[in-house]
Amino acid sequence: MKVQEIRELIKLVDQSSIEEFVFESEGSKVEMKKSSGVTYSLAPQTAAVQEPVQAVPVQAVPATTEENPIVQEAPVPEAPKSAAADENLHKITSPMVGTFYQSPSPDADPYVKPGARVSADTVVCIVEAMKLFNEIEAEVNGEIVEILVKDGQLVEYGQPLFSVKPQ
């Protein structure tokens, strides 16, 4: 089953009143279930890897007193510079649930690195789903700014994989 066929199935199930859909063909199985949050999954299901949350230091603000009527303001932590720049970046997202690979084989060089120039049809990674290796293309001409997932990481449908500065 091709990626585009899976995408079309997802759209059709999403637009219908069907709550659960299972499709089996030639040893492949696609299973989709709707919930109140409308989540799609491909069998076999895998647990998502969650990145650790980074703590932001907070400084205490002294209370005002009669001896010290001036209140000092706690410094506001700066937002990461990538958050402001993200508005202008294109995100290459995963078209399916699977395992992300940066290179065609473990001993090969990655398809792309930050700073690499890509065209819309440049292969940037592979997502393995149901023992099928699906090449993911850049979809846009530009420069790879950041790789958002680690090699071998499980990815979800629609999860951003790369940030690209369009050109």
N, C-alpha and C positions, 0 to 999 in steps of 0.2 A: 504494500500500500504506500502510495507516495504522500509526501508532506502536504501537497496541495489538496489531495483527496481528504486527508484528515482535517485540514482547515475547513473545507466545505462541509464536512459532517458536523463539525463543532458549530458552525453558523446555523445549519439546518436544525440541529437539536436545540440550540439557544432560542431560535425564533418560534419553535413549536411548543406545544403544551406537554411534550414527552418529559417525564421525570428521570427515566433511566433508559439507556441505549447500549446494546451489546452487539458487536459485529465480529464474526470469525470468518477467516478466509485463508486457505493455504497455510495453516499453522500460525497465523497472526491473529491476535485478538485485541480489539479496541473496545474499551468500556467507558461510558460517560454517564455520570449521575449528576443531577441538579440538586442543589440545596438552596436554602434561602439566600446564600451568598453567591449562587451560581458558580460552582467550582467544577472544572473538568479535569479528568485524570485518565491516563492511559495505563492499562494493565501491563506488567505487574506494577503495583503501586510501590513507591519508595518514600521513605521518610525524608523530609527536607532538612538540610543542614542549616543551622541558625548561627549567624556570626555573632561574636560577643559584642555587647553594647559598651561603648567607651564612656566612662564617667567624666562629667565636667565639674571642675572644682568650683565651689561656691564659697564666697567670703561672707562672714556674718556682718550685719549692719548694726552698729551700736544704737541703742535706744536713746532718745533725747532725755536729758535731765536738766535740772535747774542750773547745775554747774557747767554743763556742756550742751547749750541749746542748738548747736550746729549738728545736723545729721550728715554723716558721710555716706555717699552713695557707693554701693558695691559696684565694682567694674562689671560690665556686661561682657560675657565671653563672646569673642568674635565668631561669626559663622564661618565654616570652612570655605575657603575661596572657591572650591569647586562647585559649591551650591549655587552661587551667583552665576557662574559660567555655564552651569548645566542647562540654563534656559535656551542657550543658542546651540546646544549639542544635539545631534541625532542619536538615539539609542537603538542599537541592533538588539532585538529581543529574540528569545528562544521560541520557535514555533511549536514546541512540544515539550513534554516532560521527558527527561533523560539525563544522561551523563555528559558533561562538557569536556571536550578535549581540544587543546590548543594546537596539536600537531597530528599528522596522519599516522604516526607510530611513536612509541615511547622514546626511541633513539633519534627521531627526526627533529629538525628545527621547527619552532612554532610557525603557523601560517603567517601571523602578523605580530608585531610588537608595537608598543606605544611609539608614535612618531612615524609609523609606516603610512605611506600614501596608498589608498585603495580606490578602486572603481566599483561601480554598482554590482558587477558580476565577479568581483574578487572573493574567493573562498577565504573566510576568516577563522573558521573553526569547524568542528564536527560535534553533533549531538547524537549520542547513541541511544536509541529507543528500541526495545524489543529485538535486540541483537542486530539492528540495522543501523549503519553508520550514515547519517544524513549530513551532507555538507551544507553549511550555512553561509550565505553570501552577504556582502556588505550592504546592499540595497541602495547605497548612496555613494557619490564620489566625495572623497575627503581624506582626512588624516585621523588615524586612530589616536585618541587622547588617553584613554584608560581602558584597561581590561578589568571588568567588574566582578568576575568570578575566577576561582582557582581551577587549575587543571585537575580533572577527575571529580569535580564537585557535581552534585545532583542539582539540576535546574528545573524550574517549573515553567509551564506554558505562560508566555508573555513576560518572563523575567528578563530584565536588561542584562546583556552580556558584554557589550562594548559601548563606549562613548566615542562618537565620531564628530569631528569638526567639519561640517559640510563645506565644499568649495565649488 
